[in-house]
């Protein structure tokens, strides 16, 4: 079972889908940027873009529905609009909830793994800052100025986790905390009422995959150990296994990230004590034209660079090894 949202989780799912695993993905619902954010403001709904992306990563690329889920318009007033997001919103209306709509879509796509929103309710991730200010909304948190440190994260309003999520946690052998927006994605999902208690009492092996790059407005100046400490503090326990990248991405990509205020996360393995650390090269192979492959266009799309990513196959092999060790 994996918990996350966005690019990091979809990358992991793509790799894990190649192994004989029963996968449940629990996806956060508080992102308020881009086209998905527009739909949230219009309909007052949970965020649909990340869960749509995760489902598409598990579906066959040759399926016409998969291609439709990934299609994004680039003309006129629809510039940047995702057809897949619109399909998910329509299914929500038809079936009564995001979870029911995603179940219907997964069946249509022939996806046997479960993709669950962490909640069917809508909320915003909020931050209380060290200077006393409060900021409401994921992108408002990341774009705040002055950028005082985040003292506390909370949801407004408080929302319950989907009962199916708590059940999935209870039956999991391995719980994987995916890379991605640590503060406003992973921790946001953990703030839904009931999910942390379910994780804390679960006997499952708990694995955190550390981000490769820092994220402006969230993890500025964070080393790998800072990512671990932050997740542990909100979760109420320390993961059993910590997976982190030790390879250095190409200089030209690092420069693109530097301009955006993002730096390579220092793999300070020696400071990670009391748990198992898996430190290795997790980067996608060199030679991949990521500038073309991962280019994003469209009016109103709020995003940073998404060119440096975990390699799905390398990461999946590590997880598969952990699953097999757990089974013996």
Kinemage of the C-alpha trace (Angstrom):
@kinemage 1
@onewidth
@group {chain A} dominant
@subgroup {mainchain}
@vectorlist {calphas} color= white
{ca unk a 1} P 0.000 0.000 0.000
{ca unk a 2} L 1.303 3.471 -0.820
{ca unk a 3} L 0.332 6.934 0.396
{ca unk a 4} L 1.049 10.076 -1.583
{ca unk a 5} L -0.133 12.089 -4.523
{ca unk a 6} L 1.055 13.562 -7.782
{ca unk a 7} L 4.138 12.732 -9.807
{ca unk a 8} L 6.077 10.804 -7.151
{ca unk a 9} L 3.274 8.373 -6.412
{ca unk a 10} L 2.402 7.801 -10.068
{ca unk a 11} L 6.066 6.992 -10.809
{ca unk a 12} L 6.155 4.399 -8.042
{ca unk a 13} L 2.869 2.848 -9.132
{ca unk a 14} L 4.137 2.494 -12.684
{ca unk a 15} L 7.046 0.407 -11.447
{ca unk a 16} L 5.154 -1.627 -8.847
{ca unk a 17} L 2.466 -2.602 -11.376
{ca unk a 18} L 5.024 -4.859 -13.089
{ca unk a 19} L 5.236 -7.135 -10.023
{ca unk a 20} L 2.692 -9.652 -8.676
{ca unk a 21} L 1.477 -7.306 -5.957
{ca unk a 22} L -1.947 -6.389 -4.624
{ca unk a 23} L -1.590 -2.603 -4.660
{ca unk a 24} L -3.719 -0.031 -2.890
{ca unk a 25} L -2.877 3.619 -3.503
{ca unk a 26} L -4.195 6.227 -1.055
{ca unk a 27} L -4.098 9.649 -2.692
{ca unk a 28} L -4.246 13.111 -1.119
{ca unk a 29} L -7.067 15.501 -2.019
{ca unk a 30} L -5.976 19.016 -0.971
{ca unk a 31} L -3.912 20.301 -3.938
{ca unk a 32} L -5.503 23.555 -5.114
{ca unk a 33} L -3.310 24.442 -8.096
{ca unk a 34} L -3.741 24.281 -11.864
{ca unk a 35} L -6.846 22.975 -13.620
{ca unk a 36} L -7.715 20.692 -10.718
{ca unk a 37} L -7.744 23.747 -8.464
{ca unk a 38} L -10.103 25.532 -10.849
{ca unk a 39} L -12.521 22.603 -10.627
{ca unk a 40} L -12.262 22.645 -6.827
{ca unk a 41} L -13.292 26.287 -6.748
{ca unk a 42} L -16.180 25.757 -9.179
{ca unk a 43} L -17.657 22.605 -7.666
{ca unk a 44} L -16.425 22.657 -4.053
{ca unk a 45} L -14.885 19.205 -4.440
{ca unk a 46} L -11.741 17.370 -3.335
{ca unk a 47} L -8.787 17.550 -5.704
{ca unk a 48} L -9.061 15.113 -8.632
{ca unk a 49} L -5.847 15.578 -10.624
{ca unk a 50} L -3.492 13.426 -8.561
{ca unk a 51} L -5.838 10.455 -8.259
{ca unk a 52} L -6.579 10.633 -11.986
{ca unk a 53} L -2.839 10.602 -12.704
{ca unk a 54} L -2.281 7.620 -10.399
{ca unk a 55} L -5.045 5.618 -12.059
{ca unk a 56} L -3.665 6.402 -15.517
{ca unk a 57} L -0.225 5.125 -14.444
{ca unk a 58} L -1.743 1.705 -13.675
{ca unk a 59} L -3.828 1.454 -16.852
{ca unk a 60} L -2.684 0.217 -20.245
{ca unk a 61} L -1.304 2.984 -22.446
{ca unk a 62} L -2.997 1.366 -25.439
{ca unk a 63} L -6.436 1.841 -23.868
{ca unk a 64} L -8.294 4.772 -25.409
{ca unk a 65} L -9.670 5.762 -21.990
{ca unk a 66} L -6.119 5.969 -20.618
{ca unk a 67} L -5.163 8.316 -23.431
{ca unk a 68} L -8.245 10.439 -22.727
{ca unk a 69} L -7.337 10.644 -19.022
{ca unk a 70} L -3.932 12.049 -19.980
{ca unk a 71} L -5.190 14.482 -22.635
{ca unk a 72} L -4.768 18.186 -21.959
{ca unk a 73} L -6.170 20.940 -24.181
{ca unk a 74} L -3.855 23.680 -25.450
{ca unk a 75} L -6.184 26.127 -27.194
{ca unk a 76} L -8.288 29.148 -26.253
{ca unk a 77} L -10.191 29.193 -22.981
{ca unk a 78} L -9.451 25.479 -22.482
{ca unk a 79} L -5.677 25.972 -22.559
{ca unk a 80} L -4.275 23.755 -19.804
{ca unk a 81} L -7.576 22.012 -19.060
{ca unk a 82} L -7.325 18.251 -18.417
{ca unk a 83} L -9.977 16.094 -20.054
{ca unk a 84} L -9.257 13.386 -17.487
{ca unk a 85} L -10.106 15.752 -14.637
{ca unk a 86} L -13.431 16.591 -16.282
{ca unk a 87} L -14.222 12.886 -16.701
{ca unk a 88} L -13.530 12.244 -13.011
{ca unk a 89} L -15.724 15.195 -11.952
{ca unk a 90} L -18.550 13.901 -14.164
{ca unk a 91} L -18.255 10.446 -12.584
{ca unk a 92} L -18.321 12.014 -9.119
{ca unk a 93} L -21.625 13.632 -10.017
{ca unk a 94} L -23.010 10.421 -11.510
{ca unk a 95} L -21.879 8.066 -8.707
{ca unk a 96} L -22.171 10.429 -5.744
{ca unk a 97} L -18.547 10.572 -4.517
{ca unk a 98} L -14.953 10.668 -5.685
{ca unk a 99} L -14.249 7.149 -4.415
{ca unk a 100} L -17.286 5.671 -6.176
{ca unk a 101} L -16.423 7.483 -9.390
{ca unk a 102} L -12.835 6.203 -9.301
{ca unk a 103} L -14.015 2.632 -8.658
{ca unk a 104} L -16.227 2.831 -11.753
{ca unk a 105} L -13.431 4.269 -13.869
{ca unk a 106} L -10.915 1.669 -12.674
{ca unk a 107} L -13.296 -1.137 -13.701
{ca unk a 108} L -13.771 0.447 -17.123
{ca unk a 109} L -9.981 0.597 -17.552
{ca unk a 110} L -9.468 -2.970 -16.359
{ca unk a 111} L -7.325 -1.852 -13.410
{ca unk a 112} L -7.514 -4.449 -10.646
{ca unk a 113} L -5.508 -2.461 -8.084
{ca unk a 114} L -7.362 -0.057 -5.761
{ca unk a 115} L -6.995 3.705 -6.075
{ca unk a 116} L -8.595 5.494 -3.123
{ca unk a 117} L -8.873 9.166 -2.229
{ca unk a 118} L -7.833 9.585 1.393
{ca unk a 119} L -11.238 11.245 1.896
{ca unk a 120} L -14.390 11.984 -0.096
{ca unk a 121} L -14.616 15.358 1.647
{ca unk a 122} L -13.064 18.643 0.562
{ca unk a 123} L -10.568 20.557 2.711
{ca unk a 124} L -7.596 22.882 2.399
{ca unk a 125} L -4.158 22.311 3.866
{ca unk a 126} L -3.263 25.207 6.159
{ca unk a 127} L -0.058 26.308 7.863
{ca unk a 128} L 0.605 28.193 11.066
{ca unk a 129} L 3.908 29.986 10.572
{ca unk a 130} L 6.654 30.746 13.084
{ca unk a 131} L 5.807 34.458 12.874
{ca unk a 132} L 2.189 33.823 13.907
{ca unk a 133} L 0.569 34.111 10.487
{ca unk a 134} L -1.788 31.471 9.108
{ca unk a 135} L -1.859 30.568 5.422
{ca unk a 136} L -4.693 28.609 3.779
{ca unk a 137} L -4.145 26.511 0.646
{ca unk a 138} L -1.263 24.462 -0.797
{ca unk a 139} L -0.051 26.984 -3.337
{ca unk a 140} L -0.593 29.881 -0.961
{ca unk a 141} L 1.709 28.084 1.490
{ca unk a 142} L 4.395 27.506 -1.121
{ca unk a 143} L 4.213 31.049 -2.487
{ca unk a 144} L 3.995 32.851 0.876
{ca unk a 145} L 6.203 35.849 1.486
{ca unk a 146} L 8.041 36.467 3.659
{ca unk a 147} L 8.771 32.761 3.869
{ca unk a 148} L 8.673 32.230 7.624
{ca unk a 149} L 9.157 28.572 8.704
{ca unk a 150} L 6.104 26.322 9.017
{ca unk a 151} L 5.359 25.667 12.689
{ca unk a 152} L 2.258 23.518 12.274
{ca unk a 153} L 0.097 22.060 9.504
{ca unk a 154} L -3.634 21.390 9.800
{ca unk a 155} L -6.704 20.845 7.634
{ca unk a 156} L -9.594 23.255 7.351
{ca unk a 157} L -12.160 21.939 7.854
{ca unk a 158} L -11.189 18.716 9.608
{ca unk a 159} L -12.262 15.765 7.458
{ca unk a 160} L -12.470 11.996 8.088
{ca unk a 161} L -10.442 9.489 6.149
{ca unk a 162} L -12.379 7.163 3.878
{ca unk a 163} L -13.245 3.978 5.847
{ca unk a 164} L -11.806 1.872 3.019
{ca unk a 165} L -8.435 3.570 3.572
{ca unk a 166} L -8.303 2.546 7.227
{ca unk a 167} L -9.240 -1.011 6.206
{ca unk a 168} L -6.507 -1.061 3.561
{ca unk a 169} L -3.943 0.065 6.132
{ca unk a 170} L -5.048 -2.671 8.538
{ca unk a 171} L -4.521 -5.361 5.888
{ca unk a 172} L -1.276 -4.028 4.407
{ca unk a 173} L 2.035 -5.883 4.600
{ca unk a 174} L 4.042 -2.809 3.563
{ca unk a 175} L 3.046 0.861 3.834
{ca unk a 176} L 5.021 3.076 1.485
{ca unk a 177} L 5.205 6.844 1.934
{ca unk a 178} L 5.876 8.116 -1.570
{ca unk a 179} L 8.086 11.009 -2.624
{ca unk a 180} L 6.282 14.223 -3.502
{ca unk a 181} L 5.114 17.370 -1.754
{ca unk a 182} L 6.071 16.385 1.790
{ca unk a 183} L 4.249 19.144 3.667
{ca unk a 184} L 1.193 19.742 1.490
{ca unk a 185} L 0.822 16.289 -0.046
{ca unk a 186} L 2.020 13.417 2.140
{ca unk a 187} L 1.457 15.068 5.517
{ca unk a 188} L -1.798 16.605 4.293
{ca unk a 189} L -3.104 13.097 3.587
{ca unk a 190} L -1.990 11.968 7.049
{ca unk a 191} L -3.947 14.798 8.693
{ca unk a 192} L -7.309 13.311 7.703
{ca unk a 193} L -8.991 12.011 10.832
{ca unk a 194} L -8.331 8.322 11.487
{ca unk a 195} L -5.539 7.518 9.067
{ca unk a 196} L -2.579 8.093 11.429
{ca unk a 197} L -4.114 5.945 14.155
{ca unk a 198} L -4.639 3.138 11.641
{ca unk a 199} L -1.006 3.392 10.513
{ca unk a 200} L 0.398 3.507 14.043
{ca unk a 201} L -1.382 0.317 15.109
{ca unk a 202} L -0.647 -1.512 11.849
{ca unk a 203} L 2.038 -4.224 12.012
{ca unk a 204} L 3.000 -3.463 8.396
{ca unk a 205} L 6.560 -2.544 7.450
{ca unk a 206} L 6.633 1.242 7.053
{ca unk a 207} L 8.873 2.647 4.322
{ca unk a 208} L 9.601 6.272 3.460
{ca unk a 209} L 11.032 7.218 0.063
{ca unk a 210} L 12.866 10.534 0.356
{ca unk a 211} L 12.565 13.283 -2.247
{ca unk a 212} L 15.483 13.862 -4.596
{ca unk a 213} L 15.104 17.658 -4.655
{ca unk a 214} L 13.891 20.180 -2.093
{ca unk a 215} L 10.607 21.940 -2.794
{ca unk a 216} L 10.433 25.740 -2.487
{ca unk a 217} L 8.140 26.919 0.288
{ca unk a 218} L 7.981 23.467 1.864
{ca unk a 219} L 11.363 21.837 2.415
{ca unk a 220} L 13.837 24.664 1.794
{ca unk a 221} L 17.271 23.621 3.072
{ca unk a 222} L 16.090 20.120 4.059
{ca unk a 223} L 18.562 17.241 4.115
{ca unk a 224} L 17.339 13.653 3.894
{ca unk a 225} L 17.254 13.391 7.697
{ca unk a 226} L 14.989 16.464 7.851
{ca unk a 227} L 12.483 14.707 5.571
{ca unk a 228} L 12.559 11.684 7.861
{ca unk a 229} L 12.191 13.739 11.054
{ca unk a 230} L 9.281 15.769 9.661
{ca unk a 231} L 7.266 12.749 8.543
{ca unk a 232} L 8.003 10.949 11.831
{ca unk a 233} L 6.807 13.940 13.878
{ca unk a 234} L 3.423 14.149 12.165
{ca unk a 235} L 2.998 10.389 11.920
{ca unk a 236} L 3.844 9.779 15.567
{ca unk a 237} L 6.394 7.058 14.767
{ca unk a 238} L 9.570 6.586 12.751
{ca unk a 239} L 9.383 4.480 9.563
{ca unk a 240} L 11.191 1.144 9.610
{ca unk a 241} L 13.009 1.718 6.318
{ca unk a 242} L 14.266 4.954 4.754
{ca unk a 243} L 15.024 4.909 1.011
{ca unk a 244} L 17.115 7.738 -0.434
{ca unk a 245} L 18.922 8.656 -3.620
{ca unk a 246} L 22.708 9.110 -3.631
{ca unk a 247} L 23.278 9.936 -7.329
{ca unk a 248} L 23.745 13.446 -8.709
{ca unk a 249} L 21.407 14.538 -11.535
{ca unk a 250} L 22.807 16.224 -14.679
{ca unk a 251} L 24.176 19.723 -14.141
{ca unk a 252} L 21.784 21.336 -16.630
{ca unk a 253} L 18.760 19.962 -14.767
{ca unk a 254} L 20.123 21.048 -11.402
{ca unk a 255} L 20.498 24.552 -12.814
{ca unk a 256} L 16.837 24.602 -13.891
{ca unk a 257} L 15.821 23.611 -10.374
{ca unk a 258} L 18.192 26.130 -8.785
{ca unk a 259} L 16.462 28.942 -10.672
{ca unk a 260} L 13.189 27.740 -9.154
{ca unk a 261} L 14.711 27.730 -5.657
{ca unk a 262} L 15.133 23.953 -5.442
{ca unk a 263} L 18.321 22.129 -4.409
{ca unk a 264} L 19.534 18.526 -4.362
{ca unk a 265} L 18.645 16.813 -1.081
{ca unk a 266} L 21.813 15.877 0.789
{ca unk a 267} L 21.869 12.150 1.484
{ca unk a 268} L 23.152 12.433 5.060
{ca unk a 269} L 22.931 8.689 5.682
{ca unk a 270} L 25.169 8.732 8.754
{ca unk a 271} L 22.712 10.894 10.681
{ca unk a 272} L 19.864 8.462 9.974
{ca unk a 273} L 20.009 6.166 12.996
{ca unk a 274} L 17.757 3.533 14.506
{ca unk a 275} L 16.301 2.260 11.241
{ca unk a 276} L 17.317 0.573 8.012
{ca unk a 277} L 18.553 2.963 5.313
{ca unk a 278} L 18.648 1.982 1.634
{ca unk a 279} L 20.901 4.529 -0.073
{ca unk a 280} L 21.537 4.061 -3.803
{ca unk a 281} L 21.167 5.571 -7.259
{ca unk a 282} L 17.433 6.071 -7.795
{ca unk a 283} L 17.571 8.437 -10.781
{ca unk a 284} L 16.024 7.689 -14.154
{ca unk a 285} L 18.690 6.601 -16.680
{ca unk a 286} L 20.761 9.299 -18.350
{ca unk a 287} L 19.927 9.883 -22.000
{ca unk a 288} L 16.169 10.121 -21.405
{ca unk a 289} L 14.884 13.325 -23.035
{ca unk a 290} L 13.082 14.498 -19.909
{ca unk a 291} L 12.805 18.108 -21.119
{ca unk a 292} L 10.504 16.895 -23.894
{ca unk a 293} L 8.934 13.910 -22.137
{ca unk a 294} L 7.896 15.801 -18.999
{ca unk a 295} L 7.213 19.233 -20.489
{ca unk a 296} L 3.976 20.795 -19.196
{ca unk a 297} L 2.095 23.573 -20.915
{ca unk a 298} L -1.140 25.421 -20.357
{ca unk a 299} L -2.478 28.628 -18.970
{ca unk a 300} L -2.879 28.699 -15.213
{ca unk a 301} L -0.809 25.568 -14.567
{ca unk a 302} L 0.953 26.102 -11.234
{ca unk a 303} L 4.063 23.962 -11.154
{ca unk a 304} L 7.738 23.754 -10.562
{ca unk a 305} L 10.101 21.672 -12.705
{ca unk a 306} L 9.297 17.941 -12.776
{ca unk a 307} L 12.296 16.676 -14.755
{ca unk a 308} L 14.299 14.931 -12.022
{ca unk a 309} L 12.360 11.825 -11.029
{ca unk a 310} L 12.814 8.487 -9.315
{ca unk a 311} L 13.271 5.630 -11.725
{ca unk a 312} L 10.134 3.449 -11.426
{ca unk a 313} L 11.994 0.185 -12.037
{ca unk a 314} L 14.832 0.820 -9.584
{ca unk a 315} L 12.440 1.856 -6.863
{ca unk a 316} L 10.057 -1.029 -7.535
{ca unk a 317} L 12.904 -3.553 -7.227
{ca unk a 318} L 13.721 -2.211 -3.774
{ca unk a 319} L 10.086 -2.391 -2.670
{ca unk a 320} L 9.668 -5.880 -4.139
{ca unk a 321} L 12.721 -7.060 -2.199
{ca unk a 322} L 11.272 -5.631 1.015
{ca unk a 323} L 7.925 -7.323 0.346
{ca unk a 324} L 9.595 -10.695 -0.219
{ca unk a 325} L 11.712 -10.324 2.927
{ca unk a 326} L 8.551 -9.494 4.846
{ca unk a 327} L 6.854 -12.638 3.553
{ca unk a 328} L 9.660 -14.980 4.672
